[in-house]
Amino acid sequence: MTDDREEGLEKRRAQLGAELATKRVEAGKEEAIEASAEASRKGYAQAMKLSSEFISAIVVGAVLGYLLDRFVGTAPWGLIVLLLLGFCAGVLNVLRAAGKVAKPETNLRDDNRK
């Protein structure tokens, strides 16, 4: 009688081990899917940040150029020059945020002190 019980327990233990193994594999797949979704969300957030920085630099340049032209009377040269400067500033901000260009020198000195 004890042999039958031990065999039944061994059989149930083997089944439980197999079920646990499949559950672990499924949980690993779910974690991988969740990690890829998190990476996708971070990428989307970074893209939105970079695009908004770029567009805002251009808009600020255009507005300042327009105001300069209105008050000084240099139309359309202030708008053209400051729009181009805004575009250049936007490109530089995007490159800095993406890590393709070094930080300005003053920030590097501050970082080295910390």
Legacy VTK file of the C-alpha trace (Angstrom):
# vtk DataFile Version 3.0
C-alpha trace
ASCII
DATASET POLYDATA
POINTS 114 float
0.000 0.000 0.000
2.815 2.424 0.754
4.350 1.700 -2.652
1.142 2.737 -4.382
1.003 5.959 -2.403
4.645 6.755 -3.122
4.177 6.058 -6.823
1.089 8.275 -6.856
2.976 11.023 -5.050
5.921 10.730 -7.444
3.573 10.856 -10.411
1.811 13.954 -9.039
5.159 15.568 -8.221
6.368 14.986 -11.795
3.129 16.456 -13.193
3.435 19.466 -10.896
7.057 19.958 -11.955
6.036 19.884 -15.618
3.218 22.364 -15.034
5.549 24.694 -13.133
8.079 24.532 -15.947
5.457 25.525 -18.523
4.198 28.336 -16.267
7.775 29.656 -15.901
8.247 29.637 -19.669
4.946 31.501 -20.147
5.883 34.026 -17.452
9.249 34.583 -19.127
7.508 35.267 -22.444
5.139 37.744 -20.772
8.068 39.554 -19.151
9.852 39.779 -22.504
6.742 41.211 -24.143
6.325 43.714 -21.317
9.995 44.748 -21.553
9.720 45.344 -25.295
6.540 47.390 -24.767
8.345 49.476 -22.136
11.238 50.093 -24.534
8.741 51.124 -27.201
7.076 53.605 -24.825
10.438 55.088 -23.876
11.362 55.464 -27.534
8.080 57.204 -28.271
8.566 59.579 -25.340
12.098 60.406 -26.512
10.828 61.065 -30.050
8.112 63.396 -28.773
10.622 65.269 -26.613
13.088 65.732 -29.474
10.440 66.820 -31.964
8.903 69.329 -29.563
12.329 70.826 -28.790
13.068 71.168 -32.490
9.732 72.749 -33.380
9.754 75.120 -30.405
13.217 76.450 -31.331
12.011 77.225 -34.854
8.820 78.877 -33.594
10.722 81.021 -31.090
13.154 82.123 -33.814
10.290 83.016 -36.150
8.394 84.968 -33.491
11.477 86.911 -32.415
12.298 87.655 -36.058
8.777 88.872 -36.721
8.831 91.096 -33.644
12.227 92.482 -34.618
10.925 93.298 -38.085
7.783 94.945 -36.653
9.638 97.240 -34.261
12.822 97.981 -36.200
11.376 97.896 -39.709
13.893 95.527 -41.256
11.321 93.270 -42.933
11.907 90.475 -43.967
15.569 90.187 -42.888
15.025 89.811 -39.158
12.513 87.030 -39.723
14.794 85.219 -42.171
17.913 85.470 -40.011
16.254 84.540 -36.720
14.275 81.754 -38.353
17.538 80.244 -39.596
19.116 80.725 -36.167
16.103 79.011 -34.576
16.486 76.119 -36.991
20.184 75.795 -36.134
19.415 75.967 -32.415
16.756 73.280 -32.813
19.142 70.968 -34.641
21.816 71.543 -31.992
19.344 70.814 -29.165
18.244 67.586 -30.821
21.835 66.477 -31.350
22.701 67.263 -27.725
19.679 65.399 -26.404
20.479 62.404 -28.606
24.052 62.391 -27.308
25.694 63.084 -30.658
27.212 66.419 -29.584
29.039 67.174 -26.330
27.510 69.364 -23.659
28.488 73.027 -23.540
31.755 73.755 -21.722
30.131 75.457 -18.735
28.018 72.364 -18.030
31.069 70.135 -18.275
32.856 72.182 -15.616
29.824 71.916 -13.324
29.639 68.131 -13.875
33.317 67.674 -13.039
32.908 69.464 -9.681
30.184 67.052 -8.545
LINES 1 115
114 0 1 2 3 4 5 6 7 8 9 10 11 12 13 14 15 16 17 18 19 20 21 22 23 24 25 26 27 28 29 30 31 32 33 34 35 36 37 38 39 40 41 42 43 44 45 46 47 48 49 50 51 52 53 54 55 56 57 58 59 60 61 62 63 64 65 66 67 68 69 70 71 72 73 74 75 76 77 78 79 80 81 82 83 84 85 86 87 88 89 90 91 92 93 94 95 96 97 98 99 100 101 102 103 104 105 106 107 108 109 110 111 112 113
